[in-house]
C-alpha cells in the first residue's frame, strides 16, 4: 500500500455516522505512524508514543488486509503490483505515461530477465476492470480501517 493511501486511511473516522461527513480527523500521531509503519520493524515500535504505536500497528493490518485481497488480479500483474507496492513505486504514477517510463527504467536496472516493460500493455488492456475493482475495493478497505481503529491497542 502506498504512502498516500496510508495517509488518507489515517484520517478515516471511527464513528460510522461521520465517515461521509469528514475525513480530516487524523491526528498528527496517526499521520506520522501511518508513514513510519514501513520503516519500523518487529517490536521497534515500543519507543514511540501510544498514538504513533497504534498507527504503526494499524498500518501493518492495512497492508495485510490489502495483500489478502490481491487474488482477483491476474497472477502476472499481481506479481508486478506487489513489487510496486512493496517499494512504494506508486506515489507518482498519476499518469499512464509516467508508469511507462518507470517500468522501462526499472526493467533496465534489474539484472535478471523481466517483463516489467510489458506491464503498461497489461494496464491498458485491463484498465477499466482494474479501475472498477479499485473503486469497489477501496470503500471496503476504508470500512476495515475504521473497524481496526475501533479495536486497535
Residue frames as a rotation matrix with the C-alpha (Angstrom) as fourth column:
UNK 1
0.600 0.800 0.000 0.00
0.800 -0.600 0.000 0.00
0.000 0.000 -1.000 0.00
UNK 2
-0.172 -0.745 0.644 1.48
0.683 -0.562 -0.467 3.39
0.710 0.360 0.606 -0.85
UNK 3
-0.838 -0.304 -0.453 2.06
0.545 -0.521 -0.658 6.39
-0.036 -0.798 0.602 1.40
UNK 4
-0.803 0.569 0.176 -0.83
-0.483 -0.795 0.368 8.45
0.349 0.211 0.913 0.04
UNK 5
0.046 0.847 -0.530 -3.30
-0.084 0.532 0.843 5.68
0.995 0.006 0.096 0.76
UNK 6
-0.227 -0.181 -0.957 -1.92
0.866 0.411 -0.284 5.20
0.445 -0.893 0.063 4.27
UNK 7
-0.989 -0.122 -0.085 -2.18
0.146 -0.894 -0.423 8.94
-0.025 -0.431 0.902 4.95
UNK 8
-0.465 0.885 0.028 -5.74
-0.568 -0.323 0.757 9.00
0.679 0.336 0.653 3.67
UNK 9
0.142 0.547 -0.825 -6.71
0.258 0.784 0.564 5.97
0.956 -0.293 -0.030 5.73
UNK 10
-0.693 -0.443 -0.569 -5.19
0.666 -0.091 -0.740 7.59
0.275 -0.892 0.358 8.85
UNK 11
-0.928 0.353 0.117 -7.96
-0.369 -0.912 -0.180 10.18
0.043 -0.211 0.977 8.61
UNK 12
-0.381 0.831 -0.406 -10.86
0.024 0.447 0.894 7.71
0.924 0.331 -0.190 8.46
UNK 13
-0.291 0.344 0.893 -13.23
-0.909 -0.392 -0.145 8.43
0.300 -0.853 0.427 11.37
UNK 14
-0.995 -0.025 -0.094 -14.07
0.009 0.937 -0.348 5.53
0.096 -0.347 -0.933 13.64
UNK 15
-0.405 0.911 -0.082 -17.63
-0.096 -0.131 -0.987 6.86
-0.909 -0.392 0.140 14.01
UNK 16
-0.561 0.204 0.802 -19.60
0.762 0.507 0.403 5.38
-0.324 0.837 -0.440 11.08
UNK 17
0.516 0.856 -0.032 -22.01
0.783 -0.486 -0.388 8.32
-0.347 0.175 -0.921 11.05
UNK 18
0.545 -0.384 -0.745 -19.14
-0.224 -0.923 0.312 10.75
-0.808 -0.003 -0.589 10.45
UNK 19
-0.124 -0.718 0.685 -17.41
0.513 0.544 0.664 8.72
-0.849 0.433 0.301 7.74
UNK 20
0.110 0.223 0.969 -19.06
0.984 -0.161 -0.075 10.51
0.139 0.962 -0.237 4.85
UNK 21
0.929 0.371 0.002 -19.12
0.365 -0.913 0.183 13.91
0.070 -0.169 -0.983 6.56
UNK 22
0.702 -0.704 0.108 -15.45
-0.709 -0.678 0.194 14.25
-0.063 -0.213 -0.975 7.48
UNK 23
0.818 -0.542 -0.192 -12.21
0.473 0.824 -0.311 12.58
0.327 0.164 0.931 6.57
UNK 24
0.168 -0.775 0.609 -9.99
-0.060 -0.624 -0.779 15.09
0.984 0.094 -0.151 8.36
UNK 25
0.847 0.196 0.495 -9.92
-0.476 -0.137 0.869 13.83
0.238 -0.971 -0.022 11.96
UNK 26
0.581 -0.707 -0.404 -6.47
0.578 0.707 -0.407 12.20
0.573 0.003 0.820 11.64
UNK 27
0.914 -0.342 -0.220 -4.23
0.002 -0.537 0.844 13.27
-0.407 -0.771 -0.490 14.49
UNK 28
0.438 -0.844 -0.310 -0.60
-0.884 -0.341 -0.321 14.18
0.166 0.414 -0.895 13.86
UNK 29
-0.311 -0.570 0.761 0.39
-0.719 0.664 0.203 10.95
-0.621 -0.484 -0.617 15.59
UNK 30
0.388 0.497 0.776 -1.85
0.126 0.806 -0.579 8.82
-0.913 0.322 0.250 13.38
UNK 31
0.957 -0.084 -0.278 -0.44
-0.290 -0.303 -0.908 10.52
-0.008 0.949 -0.314 10.28
UNK 32
0.072 -0.996 0.061 3.17
-0.997 -0.074 -0.021 10.02
0.025 -0.059 -0.998 11.41
UNK 33
-0.240 -0.134 0.962 2.53
-0.465 0.885 0.008 6.41
-0.852 -0.445 -0.275 12.42
UNK 34
0.744 0.582 0.328 0.84
0.024 0.467 -0.884 5.68
-0.667 0.666 0.334 9.11
UNK 35
0.772 -0.525 -0.357 4.01
-0.558 -0.293 -0.776 6.77
0.303 0.799 -0.519 7.31
UNK 36
-0.166 -0.937 0.309 6.66
-0.984 0.137 -0.115 5.20
0.066 -0.323 -0.944 9.53
UNK 37
0.562 0.500 0.659 4.85
-0.591 0.800 -0.104 1.85
-0.579 -0.331 0.745 9.51
UNK 38
0.948 -0.237 -0.211 7.00
-0.037 0.577 -0.816 0.63
0.315 0.781 0.538 6.61
UNK 39
0.175 -0.968 0.182 10.22
-0.371 -0.236 -0.898 1.59
0.912 0.090 -0.401 8.39
UNK 40
-0.193 -0.161 0.968 9.58
-0.980 0.073 -0.183 0.29
-0.042 -0.984 -0.172 11.91
UNK 41
-0.118 0.045 -0.992 10.14
-0.439 0.894 0.092 -3.46
0.891 0.446 -0.086 12.03
UNK 42
-0.375 -0.032 -0.927 9.10
0.523 0.818 -0.240 -6.04
0.765 -0.575 -0.290 14.60
UNK 43
0.430 0.515 -0.741 8.74
0.894 -0.132 0.428 -4.67
0.123 -0.847 -0.518 18.12
UNK 44
-0.634 -0.768 0.091 10.75
0.758 -0.640 -0.127 -1.49
0.156 -0.012 0.988 17.39
UNK 45
-0.114 0.686 0.719 7.50
0.269 -0.675 0.687 0.48
0.956 0.272 -0.108 17.71
UNK 46
0.403 0.315 -0.859 7.71
0.871 0.155 0.466 0.45
0.280 -0.936 -0.212 21.54
UNK 47
-0.536 -0.707 -0.461 9.89
0.803 -0.595 -0.022 3.57
-0.259 -0.382 0.887 21.58
UNK 48
-0.757 0.333 0.562 7.10
0.154 -0.746 0.648 5.69
0.635 0.577 0.514 20.08
UNK 49
-0.734 0.584 0.347 4.13
-0.652 -0.462 -0.600 7.39
-0.190 -0.667 0.720 21.73
UNK 50
-0.468 0.644 0.605 0.91
0.142 0.730 -0.668 5.42
-0.872 -0.227 -0.433 22.19
UNK 51
0.498 0.737 -0.457 -0.76
-0.304 -0.346 -0.888 7.20
-0.812 0.581 0.052 19.22
UNK 52
0.052 -0.574 -0.817 2.12
-0.998 -0.049 -0.029 6.51
-0.023 0.817 -0.576 16.84
UNK 53
-0.851 -0.336 0.404 2.41
-0.376 0.927 -0.021 2.88
-0.368 -0.170 -0.914 18.01
UNK 54
-0.064 0.930 0.362 -1.30
0.076 0.366 -0.928 2.41
-0.995 -0.032 -0.094 17.40
UNK 55
0.612 0.275 -0.742 -0.99
-0.630 -0.399 -0.667 3.86
-0.479 0.875 -0.071 13.88
UNK 56
-0.433 -0.827 -0.359 2.03
-0.900 0.372 0.227 1.63
-0.054 0.421 -0.905 13.12
UNK 57
-0.763 0.193 0.617 0.05
-0.022 0.946 -0.323 -1.46
-0.646 -0.260 -0.717 14.13
UNK 58
0.381 0.921 -0.077 -2.94
-0.032 -0.070 -0.997 -0.31
-0.924 0.382 0.003 12.05
UNK 59
0.187 -0.427 -0.885 -0.56
-0.945 -0.323 -0.043 0.30
-0.268 0.844 -0.464 9.12
UNK 60
-0.824 -0.556 0.109 0.56
-0.523 0.821 0.230 -3.33
-0.217 0.132 -0.967 9.33
UNK 61
-0.386 0.769 0.510 -3.03
0.270 0.623 -0.734 -4.57
-0.882 -0.145 -0.448 9.46
UNK 62
0.498 0.504 -0.706 -3.92
-0.488 -0.510 -0.709 -2.42
-0.717 0.697 -0.008 6.43
UNK 63
-0.285 -0.697 -0.658 -1.04
-0.956 0.157 0.248 -3.97
-0.069 0.700 -0.711 4.49
UNK 64
-0.893 -0.028 0.449 -2.12
-0.096 0.987 -0.129 -7.48
-0.440 -0.159 -0.884 5.50
UNK 65
0.052 0.995 0.090 -5.74
0.135 0.082 -0.988 -6.77
-0.990 0.063 -0.130 4.55
UNK 66
0.417 0.053 -0.907 -4.72
-0.775 -0.501 -0.385 -5.31
-0.475 0.864 -0.168 1.18
UNK 67
-0.600 -0.743 -0.295 -2.35
-0.795 0.515 0.320 -8.18
-0.086 0.427 -0.900 0.42
UNK 68
-0.701 0.398 0.591 -5.08
0.114 0.882 -0.458 -10.71
-0.704 -0.254 -0.664 1.20
UNK 69
0.371 0.926 -0.075 -7.35
0.143 -0.137 -0.980 -9.07
-0.918 0.352 -0.183 -1.40
UNK 70
-0.177 -0.518 -0.837 -4.97
-0.786 -0.438 0.437 -9.15
-0.593 0.735 -0.330 -4.36
UNK 71
-0.615 -0.143 0.775 -6.12
0.115 0.957 0.268 -12.56
-0.780 0.254 -0.572 -5.57
UNK 72
0.516 0.849 0.116 -8.60
0.299 -0.051 -0.953 -11.01
-0.803 0.526 -0.281 -8.01
UNK 73
0.407 -0.451 -0.795 -5.71
-0.765 -0.643 -0.026 -9.79
-0.499 0.619 -0.607 -10.18
UNK 74
0.882 -0.224 -0.415 -4.10
-0.156 0.692 -0.705 -11.79
0.445 0.686 0.575 -12.96
UNK 75
0.794 -0.562 -0.232 -1.07
0.539 0.475 0.695 -13.58
-0.280 -0.677 0.681 -11.45
UNK 76
-0.056 -0.871 0.488 1.50
0.951 -0.196 -0.240 -11.80
0.305 0.450 0.839 -13.62
UNK 77
0.070 0.159 0.985 0.04
0.060 -0.986 0.155 -8.39
0.996 0.049 -0.078 -12.83
UNK 78
0.957 0.288 -0.044 -0.26
0.038 0.026 0.999 -9.31
0.289 -0.957 0.014 -9.14
UNK 79
0.394 -0.893 -0.219 3.47
0.910 0.345 0.228 -10.02
-0.128 -0.289 0.949 -9.04
UNK 80
-0.339 -0.510 0.790 4.28
0.657 -0.730 -0.189 -6.65
0.673 0.455 0.583 -10.61
UNK 81
0.336 0.567 0.752 1.89
-0.135 -0.762 0.634 -4.74
0.932 -0.315 -0.179 -8.36
UNK 82
0.895 -0.072 -0.440 3.21
0.435 0.354 0.828 -6.45
0.096 -0.932 0.348 -5.24
UNK 83
-0.096 -0.995 -0.008 6.74
0.995 -0.096 -0.028 -5.29
0.027 -0.010 1.000 -6.08
UNK 84
-0.301 0.027 0.953 5.48
0.341 -0.931 0.134 -1.80
0.891 0.365 0.271 -6.85
UNK 85
0.707 0.637 0.309 3.61
-0.092 -0.350 0.932 -1.55
0.701 -0.687 -0.188 -3.54
UNK 86
0.685 -0.504 -0.526 6.47
0.728 0.455 0.513 -3.02
-0.019 -0.735 0.678 -1.52
UNK 87
-0.386 -0.923 0.004 8.91
0.915 -0.382 0.131 -0.43
-0.119 0.054 0.991 -2.86
UNK 88
0.164 0.598 -0.784 6.30
0.484 -0.742 -0.465 2.36
-0.860 -0.303 -0.411 -2.99
UNK 89
-0.810 -0.463 0.360 6.69
0.506 -0.240 0.828 2.98
-0.298 0.853 0.429 -6.71
UNK 90
-0.146 0.889 0.434 3.08
0.972 0.048 0.229 4.10
0.183 0.455 -0.871 -7.00
UNK 91
-0.108 0.144 -0.984 3.40
0.658 -0.732 -0.179 7.51
-0.745 -0.666 -0.016 -5.38
UNK 92
-0.454 -0.169 -0.875 4.00
-0.312 -0.890 0.334 9.45
-0.834 0.424 0.352 -8.60
UNK 93
-0.937 0.037 0.347 2.06
0.307 0.557 0.772 7.27
-0.165 0.830 -0.533 -11.02
UNK 94
-0.236 0.887 -0.398 -0.87
-0.063 -0.422 -0.904 9.54
-0.970 -0.188 0.156 -11.67
UNK 95
0.414 0.324 -0.850 -0.46
-0.824 -0.262 -0.501 9.36
-0.386 0.909 0.159 -15.43
UNK 96
0.904 0.009 0.427 -0.04
0.121 0.953 -0.277 6.31
-0.410 0.302 0.861 -17.62
UNK 97
0.731 -0.678 0.076 2.94
-0.068 -0.183 -0.981 7.88
0.679 0.712 -0.179 -19.42
UNK 98
0.130 -0.686 0.716 4.81
-0.958 -0.274 -0.088 8.09
0.257 -0.674 -0.692 -16.09
UNK 99
0.578 0.124 0.806 4.07
-0.447 0.875 0.186 4.46
-0.683 -0.468 0.561 -15.44
UNK 100
0.969 -0.220 0.110 5.55
0.210 0.509 -0.834 3.54
0.128 0.832 0.540 -18.82
UNK 101
0.398 -0.869 0.295 8.73
-0.483 -0.472 -0.738 5.49
0.780 0.151 -0.607 -18.08
UNK 102
0.150 -0.311 0.939 9.09
-0.973 0.124 0.196 3.98
-0.177 -0.942 -0.284 -14.62
UNK 103
0.794 0.197 0.575 8.54
-0.166 0.980 -0.106 0.44
-0.585 -0.011 0.811 -15.87
UNK 104
0.854 -0.519 0.018 11.10
0.118 0.161 -0.980 0.88
0.506 0.839 0.199 -18.64
UNK 105
0.192 -0.812 0.551 13.65
-0.746 -0.485 -0.456 2.31
0.638 -0.324 -0.699 -16.22
UNK 106
0.281 -0.020 0.959 13.10
-0.838 0.482 0.256 -0.39
-0.468 -0.876 0.119 -13.63
UNK 107
0.974 0.125 0.189 13.30
-0.015 0.867 -0.498 -3.07
-0.226 0.482 0.846 -16.28
UNK 108
0.593 -0.805 0.013 16.75
-0.134 -0.115 -0.984 -1.84
0.794 0.582 -0.176 -17.30
UNK 109
0.038 -0.599 0.800 18.02
-0.928 -0.317 -0.194 -1.79
0.370 -0.735 -0.568 -13.71
UNK 110
0.675 0.244 0.696 17.12
-0.553 0.792 0.258 -5.38
-0.489 -0.559 0.670 -12.92
UNK 111
-0.381 -0.916 -0.127 19.88
-0.820 0.271 0.504 -7.89
-0.427 0.297 -0.854 -13.58
UNK 112
-0.648 0.208 0.733 17.56
0.267 0.963 -0.037 -10.77
-0.713 0.171 -0.679 -14.34
UNK 113
-0.889 0.406 0.212 15.27
0.186 -0.103 0.977 -11.06
0.419 0.908 0.016 -17.33
UNK 114
-0.632 0.698 -0.336 11.90
0.321 -0.159 -0.934 -9.44
-0.705 -0.698 -0.124 -16.62
UNK 115
-0.416 0.600 0.684 8.66
0.858 0.009 0.514 -8.34
0.302 0.800 -0.518 -18.21
UNK 116
-0.276 0.305 -0.911 8.17
0.612 -0.675 -0.411 -5.01
-0.741 -0.671 -0.001 -16.47
UNK 117
-0.887 -0.096 -0.452 8.17
-0.237 -0.745 0.623 -3.15
-0.397 0.660 0.638 -19.76
UNK 118
-0.745 0.657 -0.119 5.09
0.213 0.402 0.890 -5.20
0.633 0.638 -0.439 -20.76
UNK 119
-0.628 0.492 -0.603 3.27
0.711 0.048 -0.702 -4.07
-0.316 -0.870 -0.380 -17.60
UNK 120
-0.690 0.370 -0.622 1.95
-0.377 -0.917 -0.127 -0.99
-0.618 0.147 0.773 -19.38
UNK 121
-0.747 0.403 -0.529 0.36
-0.402 0.359 0.842 -3.22
0.529 0.842 -0.106 -22.02
UNK 122
-0.614 0.469 -0.635 -1.35
0.665 0.741 -0.096 -5.19
0.425 -0.481 -0.767 -19.28
UNK 123
-0.665 0.330 -0.670 -2.52
0.368 -0.636 -0.678 -1.99
-0.650 -0.698 0.301 -17.57
UNK 124
-0.714 0.393 -0.579 -4.00
-0.658 -0.659 0.364 -0.56
-0.239 0.641 0.729 -20.75
UNK 125
-0.692 0.430 -0.580 -5.67
-0.148 0.702 0.697 -3.86
0.707 0.567 -0.422 -21.64
UNK 126
-0.261 0.559 -0.787 -7.25
0.805 0.576 0.142 -4.22
0.533 -0.596 -0.601 -18.19
UNK 127
-0.926 -0.246 0.285 -7.60
0.084 -0.873 -0.481 -0.56
0.367 -0.422 0.829 -17.12
UNK 128
-0.222 0.926 0.304 -11.39
-0.642 -0.374 0.670 -0.46
0.734 -0.046 0.677 -16.93
UNK 129
0.489 0.396 -0.777 -11.61
0.197 0.818 0.540 -3.67
0.850 -0.417 0.322 -14.95
UNK 130
-0.375 -0.725 -0.578 -8.82
0.798 0.064 -0.599 -2.62
0.471 -0.686 0.555 -12.58
UNK 131
-0.834 0.133 0.536 -10.43
-0.247 -0.958 -0.148 0.77
0.494 -0.256 0.831 -12.05
UNK 132
0.195 0.980 -0.037 -13.75
-0.508 0.133 0.851 -0.91
0.839 -0.147 0.524 -11.25
UNK 133
0.304 -0.172 -0.937 -12.04
0.613 0.788 0.054 -3.32
0.729 -0.591 0.345 -8.85
UNK 134
-0.746 -0.659 -0.095 -10.28
0.524 -0.494 -0.693 -0.42
0.410 -0.567 0.714 -7.11
UNK 135
-0.593 0.592 0.545 -13.47
-0.557 -0.791 0.253 1.61
0.582 -0.153 0.799 -6.79
UNK 136
0.490 0.773 -0.403 -15.25
-0.235 0.562 0.793 -1.42
0.839 -0.294 0.458 -5.33
UNK 137
0.190 -0.512 -0.838 -12.40
0.719 0.654 -0.236 -2.41
0.669 -0.558 0.492 -3.02
UNK 138
-0.672 -0.635 0.381 -11.33
0.227 -0.667 -0.710 0.92
0.705 -0.391 0.592 -1.52
UNK 139
0.002 0.706 0.708 -14.62
-0.743 -0.473 0.474 1.61
0.669 -0.527 0.523 0.34
UNK 140
0.803 0.227 -0.551 -14.29
0.104 0.857 0.504 -1.88
0.587 -0.462 0.665 1.85
UNK 141
-0.136 -0.946 -0.296 -10.74
0.730 0.106 -0.675 -1.02
0.670 -0.308 0.676 2.91
UNK 142
-0.522 0.030 0.853 -11.95
-0.352 -0.918 -0.182 2.23
0.777 -0.395 0.490 4.48
UNK 143
0.576 0.794 0.194 -14.52
-0.572 0.222 0.790 0.26
0.584 -0.566 0.582 6.48
UNK 144
0.569 -0.453 -0.687 -11.86
0.554 0.828 -0.087 -2.24
0.608 -0.330 0.722 7.53
UNK 145
-0.510 -0.823 0.251 -9.59
0.390 -0.481 -0.785 0.57
0.767 -0.303 0.566 8.75
UNK 146
-0.128 0.548 0.827 -12.41
-0.696 -0.643 0.318 2.15
0.706 -0.535 0.464 10.76
UNK 147
0.853 0.465 -0.237 -13.05
-0.206 0.716 0.667 -1.22
0.480 -0.520 0.706 12.40
UNK 148
0.190 -0.877 -0.441 -9.33
0.704 0.435 -0.562 -1.72
0.684 -0.204 0.700 13.04
UNK 149
-0.561 -0.393 0.729 -9.14
-0.096 -0.844 -0.528 1.69
0.823 -0.366 0.435 14.70
UNK 150
0.356 0.785 0.508 -12.07
-0.699 -0.137 0.702 0.86
0.620 -0.605 0.499 16.95
UNK 151
0.991 0.088 -0.102 -10.38
-0.014 0.821 0.571 -2.32
0.134 -0.564 0.815 18.17
UNK 152
0.309 -0.951 -0.003 -6.71
0.157 0.054 -0.986 -1.31
0.938 0.304 0.166 17.96
UNK 153
0.229 -0.314 -0.921 -4.48
0.959 0.235 0.158 -1.42
0.167 -0.920 0.355 21.06
